[in-house]
Amino acid sequence: MGAKGKKISKRDFIKLSLTGAGGLLYASRGLAIKPFLPKDDVTLWKWSKEAMYQVETPRGIRCMICPNECTLKEGEWGDCRNRVNKGGKLYTMAYGNPCAVHVDPVEKKPLNHFLPGSRAFSIATAGCNLACLNCQNWTISQTSPTKTQNFDMMPDKVVENAIKYKCESIAYTYSEPVTFYEYTLDTSKLAHQAGLKNILVSAGYIHEKPLRELCHHLDAANIDLKSFSDNIYMKLNAGKLQPVLDALKIFHEEGVWLEITNLIVPNWTDDFDMIKRMCDWLYDNGLYNCPLHFSRFYPQYKLTQLPPTPVSTLKKAREIAWAAGIKFVYIGNIPGGNNENTYCPKCHKLLIERKGYTISQNHIKNGKCEYCGEPIPGVWQ
């Protein structure tokens, strides 16, 4: 029943549901989720595609997408769990078979300076090239597309559905789009042809050449800068710091709108001296206009013994970032308050008020502060 007891149609109910803050799983349209499982883990299927950036070596086929540079013999799988050596060639098993499909507010990515109030058609396949102990999406990131229930959604269908659900952009997100690189690249090309924007939500663990190629088809990115310590990257995330720093500079050089997230994990990444070094590096490398999101950790995956991040720690990190010259600093994963609001760095007046993922007021006009005329970096229309 609708307002004042009036009946609403099924179509109107679905339309209303899609406007909710968290988006809607695509299957809610009545499309069944069907698991596409091969007979064995090295059987190529409809959702296989010869992988890009592979090199033949005496020890096997080496994947050159990311710094892991997995070298695989016949039948072996890469660390990301979706690339396999079959017949002396490297194949991705993650092409057109996302395991998660939602309509999200763009603020959920999080992106606070990119088309505020718009919706992003968000997709992910299984797999990740890192192994973060705190991963919140570990049920899809730490497995293979051959082990998840998937949708049959080739790139043209992704674009078609993004338009159908009135989304301004497509977001490659949730797990790690670097590991479904070919799917992301081909979909982003079609999206641009259709007038849609492309968003990458990633850990930024990728080699320069494939990243620069992808950047030609991206409009925005939110990159997880997980810490500013190579030792912590190795122990907490199974990665290295420098490739991520290089990626941040490349996004900036290529003109992709960039926002950065730093999850503060108690006893791991809550060292204030390290946070200061991180913020100083961002400033010194010209990234002071890139919004920085300090995100609150909640016990997840293999770190359930830790407490949530104290709010005082997050606020101290924000003060450090401001002092370092970062102009726009946000605190995420804390309900209520003004932690996600945007303020003018010159006159300090409230420009965008956010309540959850909803925009309640916006005083940025033509990319400038409505009150003092200060240019506000971002993509506003």
LINDAZI-V855591 format. One record per residue. N is the residue number from 1. RES is the residue in three letters. SS is DSSP state (@ for helix, = for strand, . for the rest). OMEGA is omega in whole degrees, -180 to 180 (* if undefined). D_LAST is the distance of its C-alpha to the last C-alpha in whole Angstrom. Layout:
BEGIN
n:N res:RES ss:SS omega:OMEGA d_last:D_LAST
n:N res:RES ss:SS omega:OMEGA d_last:D_LAST
END
This chain:
BEGIN
n:1 res:MET ss:. omega:178 d_last:36
n:2 res:GLY ss:. omega:180 d_last:33
n:3 res:ALA ss:@ omega:179 d_last:33
n:4 res:LYS ss:@ omega:174 d_last:36
n:5 res:GLY ss:@ omega:180 d_last:38
n:6 res:LYS ss:. omega:177 d_last:36
n:7 res:LYS ss:. omega:173 d_last:36
n:8 res:ILE ss:. omega:-178 d_last:33
n:9 res:SER ss:. omega:177 d_last:33
n:10 res:LYS ss:@ omega:180 d_last:32
n:11 res:ARG ss:@ omega:180 d_last:29
n:12 res:ASP ss:@ omega:178 d_last:27
n:13 res:PHE ss:@ omega:179 d_last:29
n:14 res:ILE ss:@ omega:-180 d_last:27
n:15 res:LYS ss:@ omega:178 d_last:24
n:16 res:LEU ss:@ omega:-179 d_last:24
n:17 res:SER ss:@ omega:-178 d_last:25
n:18 res:LEU ss:@ omega:180 d_last:22
n:19 res:THR ss:. omega:180 d_last:20
n:20 res:GLY ss:. omega:-173 d_last:22
n:21 res:ALA ss:. omega:-173 d_last:21
n:22 res:GLY ss:. omega:-177 d_last:22
n:23 res:GLY ss:. omega:-175 d_last:21
n:24 res:LEU ss:. omega:175 d_last:24
n:25 res:LEU ss:. omega:-174 d_last:27
n:26 res:TYR ss:@ omega:-178 d_last:26
n:27 res:ALA ss:@ omega:-180 d_last:30
n:28 res:SER ss:@ omega:175 d_last:30
n:29 res:ARG ss:@ omega:179 d_last:29
n:30 res:GLY ss:. omega:178 d_last:33
n:31 res:LEU ss:. omega:-177 d_last:33
n:32 res:ALA ss:. omega:172 d_last:36
n:33 res:ILE ss:. omega:-178 d_last:35
n:34 res:LYS ss:= omega:178 d_last:38
n:35 res:PRO ss:. omega:179 d_last:39
n:36 res:PHE ss:. omega:-175 d_last:39
n:37 res:LEU ss:. omega:178 d_last:42
n:38 res:PRO ss:. omega:-179 d_last:44
n:39 res:LYS ss:. omega:175 d_last:48
n:40 res:ASP ss:. omega:-170 d_last:47
n:41 res:ASP ss:. omega:-179 d_last:45
n:42 res:VAL ss:. omega:175 d_last:45
n:43 res:THR ss:. omega:176 d_last:45
n:44 res:LEU ss:. omega:-176 d_last:42
n:45 res:TRP ss:. omega:-179 d_last:41
n:46 res:LYS ss:. omega:-174 d_last:38
n:47 res:TRP ss:. omega:174 d_last:35
n:48 res:SER ss:. omega:176 d_last:37
n:49 res:LYS ss:= omega:178 d_last:35
n:50 res:GLU ss:= omega:-173 d_last:37
n:51 res:ALA ss:. omega:174 d_last:35
n:52 res:MET ss:. omega:173 d_last:34
n:53 res:TYR ss:. omega:175 d_last:35
n:54 res:GLN ss:= omega:-178 d_last:38
n:55 res:VAL ss:= omega:177 d_last:41
n:56 res:GLU ss:= omega:178 d_last:45
n:57 res:THR ss:= omega:178 d_last:47
n:58 res:PRO ss:. omega:-179 d_last:51
n:59 res:ARG ss:. omega:-178 d_last:50
n:60 res:GLY ss:= omega:-180 d_last:48
n:61 res:ILE ss:= omega:-179 d_last:44
n:62 res:ARG ss:= omega:176 d_last:42
n:63 res:CYS ss:= omega:-177 d_last:38
n:64 res:MET ss:. omega:177 d_last:36
n:65 res:ILE ss:. omega:-172 d_last:32
n:66 res:CYS ss:. omega:-177 d_last:33
n:67 res:PRO ss:. omega:175 d_last:35
n:68 res:ASN ss:. omega:179 d_last:38
n:69 res:GLU ss:. omega:-179 d_last:39
n:70 res:CYS ss:. omega:176 d_last:41
n:71 res:THR ss:= omega:-168 d_last:44
n:72 res:LEU ss:= omega:171 d_last:45
n:73 res:LYS ss:. omega:-180 d_last:48
n:74 res:GLU ss:. omega:177 d_last:49
n:75 res:GLY ss:. omega:-179 d_last:47
n:76 res:GLU ss:. omega:-179 d_last:46
n:77 res:TRP ss:= omega:176 d_last:42
n:78 res:GLY ss:. omega:179 d_last:40
n:79 res:ASP ss:. omega:-177 d_last:39
n:80 res:CYS ss:. omega:176 d_last:36
n:81 res:ARG ss:. omega:175 d_last:38
n:82 res:ASN ss:. omega:174 d_last:36
n:83 res:ARG ss:= omega:-173 d_last:38
n:84 res:VAL ss:= omega:175 d_last:41
n:85 res:ASN ss:= omega:179 d_last:44
n:86 res:LYS ss:= omega:179 d_last:45
n:87 res:GLY ss:. omega:178 d_last:48
n:88 res:GLY ss:. omega:176 d_last:47
n:89 res:LYS ss:= omega:179 d_last:43
n:90 res:LEU ss:= omega:179 d_last:40
n:91 res:TYR ss:= omega:166 d_last:38
n:92 res:THR ss:= omega:177 d_last:35
n:93 res:MET ss:. omega:-177 d_last:36
n:94 res:ALA ss:. omega:179 d_last:32
n:95 res:TYR ss:. omega:179 d_last:31
n:96 res:GLY ss:. omega:-178 d_last:30
n:97 res:ASN ss:. omega:180 d_last:31
n:98 res:PRO ss:. omega:177 d_last:29
n:99 res:CYS ss:. omega:177 d_last:30
n:100 res:ALA ss:= omega:179 d_last:27
n:101 res:VAL ss:= omega:-179 d_last:25
n:102 res:HIS ss:= omega:165 d_last:22
n:103 res:VAL ss:= omega:-175 d_last:19
n:104 res:ASP ss:= omega:164 d_last:18
n:105 res:PRO ss:= omega:-178 d_last:15
n:106 res:VAL ss:@ omega:179 d_last:13
n:107 res:GLU ss:@ omega:-179 d_last:15
n:108 res:LYS ss:@ omega:-172 d_last:18
n:109 res:LYS ss:. omega:-7 d_last:18
n:110 res:PRO ss:. omega:171 d_last:17
n:111 res:LEU ss:. omega:-178 d_last:14
n:112 res:ASN ss:. omega:-178 d_last:13
n:113 res:HIS ss:. omega:-178 d_last:10
n:114 res:PHE ss:= omega:177 d_last:8
n:115 res:LEU ss:. omega:-176 d_last:6
n:116 res:PRO ss:. omega:180 d_last:9
n:117 res:GLY ss:. omega:-179 d_last:11
n:118 res:SER ss:. omega:-179 d_last:10
n:119 res:ARG ss:= omega:-179 d_last:13
n:120 res:ALA ss:= omega:174 d_last:14
n:121 res:PHE ss:= omega:-166 d_last:17
n:122 res:SER ss:= omega:-178 d_last:20
n:123 res:ILE ss:= omega:175 d_last:23
n:124 res:ALA ss:= omega:167 d_last:26
n:125 res:THR ss:. omega:177 d_last:29
n:126 res:ALA ss:. omega:174 d_last:32
n:127 res:GLY ss:. omega:177 d_last:33
n:128 res:CYS ss:. omega:179 d_last:32
n:129 res:ASN ss:. omega:170 d_last:33
n:130 res:LEU ss:. omega:-179 d_last:34
n:131 res:ALA ss:. omega:-174 d_last:36
n:132 res:CYS ss:. omega:-180 d_last:35
n:133 res:LEU ss:. omega:-175 d_last:38
n:134 res:ASN ss:. omega:-173 d_last:35
n:135 res:CYS ss:. omega:179 d_last:33
n:136 res:GLN ss:. omega:179 d_last:31
n:137 res:ASN ss:. omega:-173 d_last:31
n:138 res:TRP ss:@ omega:-178 d_last:34
n:139 res:THR ss:@ omega:175 d_last:35
n:140 res:ILE ss:@ omega:-178 d_last:33
n:141 res:SER ss:@ omega:-174 d_last:32
n:142 res:GLN ss:. omega:177 d_last:36
n:143 res:THR ss:. omega:-175 d_last:37
n:144 res:SER ss:. omega:175 d_last:37
n:145 res:PRO ss:. omega:178 d_last:36
n:146 res:THR ss:. omega:-178 d_last:39
n:147 res:LYS ss:. omega:-178 d_last:40
n:148 res:THR ss:. omega:171 d_last:37
n:149 res:GLN ss:. omega:-170 d_last:36
n:150 res:ASN ss:= omega:172 d_last:33
n:151 res:PHE ss:. omega:173 d_last:31
n:152 res:ASP ss:. omega:-173 d_last:32
n:153 res:MET ss:. omega:177 d_last:28
n:154 res:MET ss:. omega:-175 d_last:28
n:155 res:PRO ss:@ omega:-179 d_last:25
n:156 res:ASP ss:@ omega:179 d_last:25
n:157 res:LYS ss:@ omega:176 d_last:25
n:158 res:VAL ss:@ omega:180 d_last:22
n:159 res:VAL ss:@ omega:180 d_last:20
n:160 res:GLU ss:@ omega:-179 d_last:22
n:161 res:ASN ss:@ omega:176 d_last:21
n:162 res:ALA ss:@ omega:178 d_last:18
n:163 res:ILE ss:@ omega:-179 d_last:17
n:164 res:LYS ss:@ omega:-178 d_last:20
n:165 res:TYR ss:. omega:173 d_last:19
n:166 res:LYS ss:. omega:177 d_last:15
n:167 res:CYS ss:. omega:178 d_last:14
n:168 res:GLU ss:. omega:-176 d_last:10
n:169 res:SER ss:= omega:171 d_last:12
n:170 res:ILE ss:= omega:179 d_last:16
n:171 res:ALA ss:= omega:176 d_last:17
n:172 res:TYR ss:= omega:-157 d_last:20
n:173 res:THR ss:. omega:174 d_last:22
n:174 res:TYR ss:. omega:178 d_last:25
n:175 res:SER ss:. omega:176 d_last:28
n:176 res:GLU ss:. omega:-177 d_last:27
n:177 res:PRO ss:. omega:175 d_last:25
n:178 res:VAL ss:. omega:-177 d_last:27
n:179 res:THR ss:. omega:170 d_last:30
n:180 res:PHE ss:. omega:-174 d_last:29
n:181 res:TYR ss:@ omega:-176 d_last:27
n:182 res:GLU ss:@ omega:178 d_last:28
n:183 res:TYR ss:@ omega:178 d_last:27
n:184 res:THR ss:@ omega:-177 d_last:23
n:185 res:LEU ss:@ omega:-177 d_last:23
n:186 res:ASP ss:@ omega:179 d_last:24
n:187 res:THR ss:@ omega:-178 d_last:22
n:188 res:SER ss:@ omega:177 d_last:19
n:189 res:LYS ss:@ omega:179 d_last:20
n:190 res:LEU ss:@ omega:179 d_last:20
n:191 res:ALA ss:@ omega:179 d_last:17
n:192 res:HIS ss:@ omega:178 d_last:15
n:193 res:GLN ss:@ omega:-180 d_last:18
n:194 res:ALA ss:. omega:179 d_last:17
n:195 res:GLY ss:. omega:179 d_last:13
n:196 res:LEU ss:. omega:175 d_last:12
n:197 res:LYS ss:= omega:179 d_last:11
n:198 res:ASN ss:= omega:-179 d_last:14
n:199 res:ILE ss:= omega:175 d_last:15
n:200 res:LEU ss:= omega:174 d_last:18
n:201 res:VAL ss:= omega:-163 d_last:20
n:202 res:SER ss:= omega:171 d_last:23
n:203 res:ALA ss:. omega:177 d_last:26
n:204 res:GLY ss:. omega:-178 d_last:26
n:205 res:TYR ss:. omega:-170 d_last:29
n:206 res:ILE ss:. omega:177 d_last:29
n:207 res:HIS ss:. omega:-174 d_last:31
n:208 res:GLU ss:@ omega:-173 d_last:29
n:209 res:LYS ss:@ omega:177 d_last:30
n:210 res:PRO ss:@ omega:179 d_last:28
n:211 res:LEU ss:@ omega:-179 d_last:25
n:212 res:ARG ss:@ omega:177 d_last:24
n:213 res:GLU ss:@ omega:180 d_last:25
n:214 res:LEU ss:@ omega:-178 d_last:22
n:215 res:CYS ss:@ omega:179 d_last:20
n:216 res:HIS ss:. omega:-176 d_last:19
n:217 res:HIS ss:. omega:179 d_last:18
n:218 res:LEU ss:. omega:176 d_last:16
n:219 res:ASP ss:. omega:-179 d_last:12
n:220 res:ALA ss:= omega:176 d_last:13
n:221 res:ALA ss:= omega:165 d_last:16
n:222 res:ASN ss:= omega:-175 d_last:18
n:223 res:ILE ss:= omega:176 d_last:22
n:224 res:ASP ss:= omega:170 d_last:25
n:225 res:LEU ss:. omega:-164 d_last:27
n:226 res:LYS ss:. omega:175 d_last:30
n:227 res:SER ss:. omega:175 d_last:32
n:228 res:PHE ss:. omega:-179 d_last:33
n:229 res:SER ss:. omega:178 d_last:37
n:230 res:ASP ss:@ omega:180 d_last:38
n:231 res:ASN ss:@ omega:179 d_last:41
n:232 res:ILE ss:@ omega:177 d_last:38
n:233 res:TYR ss:@ omega:-179 d_last:36
n:234 res:MET ss:@ omega:-173 d_last:39
n:235 res:LYS ss:@ omega:-177 d_last:41
n:236 res:LEU ss:@ omega:-170 d_last:38
n:237 res:ASN ss:@ omega:-177 d_last:36
n:238 res:ALA ss:. omega:180 d_last:38
n:239 res:GLY ss:. omega:179 d_last:36
n:240 res:LYS ss:. omega:-176 d_last:36
n:241 res:LEU ss:. omega:-169 d_last:34
n:242 res:GLN ss:@ omega:178 d_last:33
n:243 res:PRO ss:@ omega:179 d_last:32
n:244 res:VAL ss:@ omega:177 d_last:29
n:245 res:LEU ss:@ omega:177 d_last:29
n:246 res:ASP ss:@ omega:-180 d_last:29
n:247 res:ALA ss:@ omega:179 d_last:26
n:248 res:LEU ss:@ omega:179 d_last:24
n:249 res:LYS ss:@ omega:-180 d_last:24
n:250 res:ILE ss:@ omega:176 d_last:24
n:251 res:PHE ss:@ omega:-179 d_last:20
n:252 res:HIS ss:@ omega:179 d_last:20
n:253 res:GLU ss:@ omega:-176 d_last:21
n:254 res:GLU ss:. omega:175 d_last:20
n:255 res:GLY ss:. omega:176 d_last:16
n:256 res:VAL ss:. omega:178 d_last:15
n:257 res:TRP ss:= omega:-170 d_last:13
n:258 res:LEU ss:= omega:168 d_last:16
n:259 res:GLU ss:= omega:-171 d_last:17
n:260 res:ILE ss:= omega:177 d_last:21
n:261 res:THR ss:= omega:174 d_last:23
n:262 res:ASN ss:= omega:177 d_last:26
n:263 res:LEU ss:= omega:-179 d_last:29
n:264 res:ILE ss:= omega:-177 d_last:32
n:265 res:VAL ss:. omega:180 d_last:35
n:266 res:PRO ss:. omega:178 d_last:38
n:267 res:ASN ss:. omega:179 d_last:41
n:268 res:TRP ss:. omega:-173 d_last:38
n:269 res:THR ss:. omega:-177 d_last:35
n:270 res:ASP ss:. omega:178 d_last:36
n:271 res:ASP ss:. omega:-174 d_last:38
n:272 res:PHE ss:@ omega:176 d_last:36
n:273 res:ASP ss:@ omega:178 d_last:38
n:274 res:MET ss:@ omega:179 d_last:36
n:275 res:ILE ss:@ omega:178 d_last:33
n:276 res:LYS ss:@ omega:179 d_last:33
n:277 res:ARG ss:@ omega:178 d_last:34
n:278 res:MET ss:@ omega:-178 d_last:31
n:279 res:CYS ss:@ omega:177 d_last:29
n:280 res:ASP ss:@ omega:179 d_last:31
n:281 res:TRP ss:@ omega:179 d_last:30
n:282 res:LEU ss:@ omega:180 d_last:26
n:283 res:TYR ss:@ omega:-177 d_last:26
n:284 res:ASP ss:@ omega:180 d_last:29
n:285 res:ASN ss:. omega:172 d_last:27
n:286 res:GLY ss:. omega:-177 d_last:24
n:287 res:LEU ss:. omega:-177 d_last:22
n:288 res:TYR ss:. omega:176 d_last:22
n:289 res:ASN ss:. omega:179 d_last:18
n:290 res:CYS ss:. omega:179 d_last:18
n:291 res:PRO ss:. omega:179 d_last:18
n:292 res:LEU ss:= omega:-178 d_last:21
n:293 res:HIS ss:= omega:169 d_last:22
n:294 res:PHE ss:= omega:-173 d_last:25
n:295 res:SER ss:= omega:-179 d_last:26
n:296 res:ARG ss:= omega:175 d_last:29
n:297 res:PHE ss:. omega:169 d_last:32
n:298 res:TYR ss:. omega:-177 d_last:34
n:299 res:PRO ss:. omega:-176 d_last:37
n:300 res:GLN ss:. omega:168 d_last:36
n:301 res:TYR ss:. omega:-176 d_last:38
n:302 res:LYS ss:. omega:179 d_last:41
n:303 res:LEU ss:. omega:-178 d_last:40
n:304 res:THR ss:. omega:-180 d_last:41
n:305 res:GLN ss:. omega:-178 d_last:43
n:306 res:LEU ss:. omega:176 d_last:41
n:307 res:PRO ss:. omega:171 d_last:40
n:308 res:PRO ss:. omega:178 d_last:36
n:309 res:THR ss:. omega:175 d_last:35
n:310 res:PRO ss:. omega:179 d_last:36
n:311 res:VAL ss:@ omega:-180 d_last:33
n:312 res:SER ss:@ omega:178 d_last:35
n:313 res:THR ss:@ omega:180 d_last:34
n:314 res:LEU ss:@ omega:-180 d_last:31
n:315 res:LYS ss:@ omega:176 d_last:31
n:316 res:LYS ss:@ omega:177 d_last:33
n:317 res:ALA ss:@ omega:178 d_last:31
n:318 res:ARG ss:@ omega:178 d_last:28
n:319 res:GLU ss:@ omega:178 d_last:30
n:320 res:ILE ss:@ omega:-179 d_last:31
n:321 res:ALA ss:@ omega:177 d_last:27
n:322 res:TRP ss:@ omega:-179 d_last:27
n:323 res:ALA ss:@ omega:179 d_last:30
n:324 res:ALA ss:@ omega:178 d_last:29
n:325 res:GLY ss:. omega:176 d_last:26
n:326 res:ILE ss:. omega:-169 d_last:23
n:327 res:LYS ss:. omega:-175 d_last:21
n:328 res:PHE ss:. omega:-176 d_last:19
n:329 res:VAL ss:= omega:-176 d_last:22
n:330 res:TYR ss:= omega:174 d_last:21
n:331 res:ILE ss:= omega:-177 d_last:24
n:332 res:GLY ss:= omega:178 d_last:24
n:333 res:ASN ss:. omega:174 d_last:26
n:334 res:ILE ss:. omega:-179 d_last:28
n:335 res:PRO ss:. omega:175 d_last:27
n:336 res:GLY ss:. omega:179 d_last:27
n:337 res:GLY ss:. omega:-177 d_last:27
n:338 res:ASN ss:. omega:-173 d_last:24
n:339 res:ASN ss:. omega:-179 d_last:23
n:340 res:GLU ss:. omega:180 d_last:20
n:341 res:ASN ss:. omega:176 d_last:19
n:342 res:THR ss:= omega:180 d_last:17
n:343 res:TYR ss:= omega:178 d_last:19
n:344 res:CYS ss:. omega:-180 d_last:18
n:345 res:PRO ss:. omega:-179 d_last:20
n:346 res:LYS ss:. omega:-177 d_last:22
n:347 res:CYS ss:. omega:174 d_last:23
n:348 res:HIS ss:. omega:178 d_last:23
n:349 res:LYS ss:. omega:179 d_last:21
n:350 res:LEU ss:= omega:180 d_last:19
n:351 res:LEU ss:= omega:178 d_last:16
n:352 res:ILE ss:= omega:176 d_last:15
n:353 res:GLU ss:= omega:-179 d_last:17
n:354 res:ARG ss:= omega:173 d_last:18
n:355 res:LYS ss:= omega:-169 d_last:21
n:356 res:GLY ss:. omega:177 d_last:21
n:357 res:TYR ss:. omega:-177 d_last:18
n:358 res:THR ss:= omega:176 d_last:17
n:359 res:ILE ss:= omega:-180 d_last:15
n:360 res:SER ss:= omega:172 d_last:17
n:361 res:GLN ss:= omega:-177 d_last:16
n:362 res:ASN ss:= omega:-178 d_last:13
n:363 res:HIS ss:. omega:172 d_last:13
n:364 res:ILE ss:= omega:-178 d_last:11
n:365 res:LYS ss:= omega:-179 d_last:10
n:366 res:ASN ss:. omega:177 d_last:8
n:367 res:GLY ss:. omega:-177 d_last:9
n:368 res:LYS ss:= omega:174 d_last:12
n:369 res:CYS ss:= omega:-178 d_last:15
n:370 res:GLU ss:. omega:-174 d_last:15
n:371 res:TYR ss:. omega:-175 d_last:19
n:372 res:CYS ss:. omega:177 d_last:20
n:373 res:GLY ss:. omega:179 d_last:17
n:374 res:GLU ss:. omega:175 d_last:17
n:375 res:PRO ss:= omega:179 d_last:14
n:376 res:ILE ss:. omega:-177 d_last:13
n:377 res:PRO ss:. omega:178 d_last:12
n:378 res:GLY ss:. omega:175 d_last:9
n:379 res:VAL ss:= omega:-169 d_last:6
n:380 res:TRP ss:. omega:179 d_last:4
n:381 res:GLN ss:. omega:* d_last:0
END
